[in-house]
Amino acid sequence: MSSQEALMKLNEIALKVYTDLQNNEIPKITLPTRAKSNIVFDEKLNVWKYGESRKSRSAKTLDGAYMLLRTMYVAEFIKTMIEQNKSSTLRELYYISEGWELAKFNSQQESDNLAEDLETITGCLREDFRLRPEEDGARIIGNIVIEEKTRSGEKRRIHCQDDVGDAGYSIPYNVEKEKIRFVKCDADFVLAIETGGMFDRLVENGFDETHRAILVHLKGQPARSTRRIIKRMNEELKLPVFVFTDCDPWSYRIYASVAYGAIKTAHISEYLATPSAQFLGVTPSDIVNYDLPTDKLTDEDVKALKSELTDPRFNTTFWKDEINLQLKLGKKSEQQALAKYGLDYVTDVYLPEKLTSFGILRK
């Protein structure tokens, strides 16, 4: 959707509030309930999205009135940016509001939440609103040629092995087709990796070359642009996707955000999620099978694991078995724990064994 179309959607919100006032009615807007209890599986899109439960933001309460006021100010701010061909970060939006008197935000979390609310109401993306995230995309290394539109409007081609250093190709925040195009690819699968240390280990060991892989560093909880480009590689290049993380509940949620969509962005899951992505490890079973070094689960870890047992995104036999095993073990582990057997073990033994079990490599 274009910025002009997004602006039309915001104008509709403003018109709704104005009409309510003209009719001597208390202004209100409605939006989907953004909670785990309102997550449903969309069989057509094969992703988890918000269901039919909705809530209202009404000026009937003081907090609701403030939120509607802020919504109008943000809409005007976006309109000005579009007219002036500018953009801002979410952080800048928060600080801009310091000049809005009663409409200023009390925290950046409030302004971030409002930006997400506007996405759910309008069906637009915050990128359509000219709002950029603070976090950047992660890194890619592999036998793929990407054509990127530069700031000057020119197009340059980058081979993500030959034309980059050890850090790889840095994913920009906008990875749509008008900005990024896949020119050529000679790889068998995408391996998305949680930690920078493990990404660097695989790069140093040449895993992308020896096993025809495209390596993507997730940088912890992945940015939207990272999830989006993974989805594009899966759909457009027909590459299977595997996610390689630590063995703890927070890492499982990283996988879930790649495969199923994050709860806070469930309204755009079909845009970001890769439903066919598979969890490669490290699993609680690996702790046992590979005799990995571990740490004790904290109370917060246990609470998070139990929460995941009721999370619809983890409602499979695999996840229930693994989570229950981890609760029984009372242990967690890291990707780097595989270094117990040497620096090359992860690329020479662990990953080949896992990829063979998935049918990607042959015995």
PyMOL commands that set and color helices and strands:
alter all, ss='L'
color gray80, all
select helices_A, chain A and resi 3-22+36-38+62-83+90-99+101-103+108-122+196-204+207-210+224-236+249-259+263-272+284-289+299-308+312-314+317-329+335-341+345-357
alter helices_A, ss='H'
color red, helices_A
select strands_A, chain A and resi 28-32+39-42+47-50+54-58+88-89+131-132+139-141+144-149+155-159+169-170+180-185+189-193+213-217+241-244+278-281+295-296+331-332
alter strands_A, ss='S'
color yellow, strands_A
deselect
rebuild
show_as cartoon
